[in-house]
């Protein structure tokens, strides 16, 4: 299985490159490239990262979607409907089911941000606040399919994100930044 968001693109050779890794390890993600206004602005992993075993921190840190190629039996119930970060939760659950989930420095997935993208929209801070609160509540209730180690790392990161989101909201409301990506870059 492979996900593709509606406004993103994959490179023609992506599935052929990723499939052997997913078959061997169960699941793999490639190095997502972030494009804003036609410019490459960053990638999820350093270009020299090679092939490595993912950790919860490697999934949480990039603040970019990681769209796995995976064996169907590892998909669980699929993406959960949170207002924000559903892709991150999916990958954390996948990591808990697939301990050899691999990250690849090879780039085949292009994440394209446009006006109107969730992180570029005026309600980003509200969506993030609702999403973070719901994810934290689900972790605390044991409602996600997470190993104890992944759950602890996710709980810590989403709690920190909730605090940071308040600072983003203040910066946006004061006019200091226009969107989340500008705030993350500041």
ZARO-382757 format. One record per residue (C-alpha): residue in three letters; x, y, z. Coordinates in steps of 0.001 Angstrom, whole numbers, plus 500000, padded with zeros to 6 digits. Layout:
<rs>
ALAXYZ ...
</rs>
This chain:
<rs>
UNK500000500000500000 UNK501073503579499407 UNK499384506886500271 UNK499405510009498117 UNK497819513276499285 UNK495696515060496684 UNK498026518027496098 UNK501353516177496359 UNK503299514264493713 UNK505472511203493593 UNK508377510691491269 UNK507792508069488541 UNK510325505604489947 UNK509169505907493574 UNK507164502707493907 UNK509757500613492064 UNK512442501990494395 UNK510408501632497601 UNK508745498256497054 UNK511814496075497746 UNK512360497883501067 UNK508689497491502067 UNK508689493816501102 UNK511896493132503056 UNK511170495225506172 UNK507375495558506163 UNK507303499331505642 UNK509525502136504430 UNK509368505902503942 UNK511475507935501605 UNK512836511410502085 UNK509897513768501637 UNK510817517010499864 UNK508880520159500852 UNK508035522520497974 UNK506621526004498604 UNK505898528319495691 UNK507875526044493368 UNK511014526053495578 UNK512498523117497419 UNK512733524338501023 UNK513739521252503022 UNK513662517465503240 UNK512628515205506088 UNK515995513483506456 UNK519568514590505755 UNK520598513515502236 UNK523409511375503676 UNK521130509490506110 UNK521192506323504008 UNK518866503462504933 UNK518076503487508653 UNK515631502036511172 UNK513018504635512011 UNK512388505736515569 UNK509499507710516998 UNK511791510742517101 UNK512643510351513387 UNK508917510362512595 UNK508097513292514898 UNK511057515611514266 UNK510838516541510565 UNK507412518216510770 UNK506823516879507271 UNK504474514114506181 UNK506089510745505697 UNK504021508588503353 UNK504943504967503792 UNK504938502123501346 UNK503855499160503461 UNK502549495644503505 UNK498748495752503795 UNK498603493604506935 UNK500525496329508820 UNK497984499082508042 UNK495812498348511082 UNK492649500437510927 UNK494292502982508623 UNK494497506718509225 UNK492598507991512241 UNK490595511179511792 UNK492351513887513802 UNK492166517573512872 UNK495952517682512585 UNK498811515150512328 UNK496766512087511318 UNK499682511033509115 UNK502079511229512057 UNK499799509087514236 UNK499478506538511404 UNK503272506295511122 UNK503720505970514885 UNK501189503133514966 UNK502909501559511961 UNK506263501793513778 UNK504714500034516784 UNK503516497175514531 UNK506649497096512347 UNK509846497454514395 UNK512019497347511246 UNK510177500290509589 UNK512866501887507406 UNK513705505457506484 UNK515531506158503228 UNK517471509284502295 UNK516361508781498676 UNK513687511346497732 UNK510632510216495802 UNK507752512055497515 UNK507126515762496902 UNK505019517545499531 UNK503568520658497936 UNK502276523485500137 UNK499899525962498550 UNK497630528709499790 UNK494794526830501421 UNK496970523908502576 UNK496195523064506187 UNK499457524554507487 UNK499083527652505296 UNK495464528439506205 UNK494182531036508687 UNK492762528365511024 UNK495995526351511352 UNK496467527162515047 UNK492884526173515860 UNK493141522916513899 UNK496489522118515532 UNK495146522821519032 UNK492174520493518471 UNK494378517852516874 UNK497033517892519573 UNK494411517735522353 UNK492630514803520700 UNK495875512904520068 UNK497071513424523650 UNK493685512255524954 UNK493837509156522725 UNK497368508356523924 UNK496348508831527568 UNK493287506596527073 UNK495370503867525420 UNK493181504211522315 UNK496091504128519852 UNK498025501056518775 UNK501360502288520170 UNK504122500457521993 UNK504888501951525422 UNK508123503542524145 UNK506445505085521087 UNK503493506264523200 UNK505825508020525664 UNK507780509772522890 UNK504561510779521108 UNK502933512073524316 UNK505977514222525075 UNK506217515607521527 UNK502504516399521131 UNK502426518100524550 UNK505415520244523502 UNK503710520949520161 UNK500586522121521982 UNK502669524637523950 UNK504527525766520812 UNK501221526138518985 UNK500183528803521496 UNK503315530789520609 UNK502548530334516905 UNK498990531600517446 UNK500316534716519216 UNK502881535377516462 UNK500237534980513773 UNK497698537178515549 UNK500317539907516054 UNK501213539797512353 UNK504776538628513014 UNK504300535582510744 UNK501882534702507993 UNK501709530930508369 UNK503059527932510254 UNK505935527272507867 UNK507162530882508284 UNK506938530504512068 UNK508844527191512027 UNK511572528849509950 UNK511885531808512364 
</rs>
